[in-house]
Amino acid sequence: MHGHHTLLAFAEKGSSMSRHSTTLSSSAITAATYDDDTGTLELTFTSGRSYTYQGVPQQVYDELCAAASAGTYFSQNIKGVYD
């Protein structure tokens, strides 16, 4: 139980805990970085280009990371929806 409290204290103090980065095994997207505080999603594509999307809910990031095809999820749920 003590370790759990330590983890929570660290999460509250460390601002880096608000950013999540995931490497995706996708033919279109190589990485996704999400910032809880700002709702900013940054995607790096296999072309090497990175794009930033504002106002993205955490659920969208979670679903993108869990999707069978990140490229398809992106096309259906992010592209054209978020700036």
Secondary structure, DSSP 8 states (H G I E B T S, - for coil): -HHHHHHHHHHHH-GGGGEEEEE---SSEEEEEEETTTTEEEEEETTS-EEEESS--HHHHHHHHH-S-HHHHHHHHTTTT--
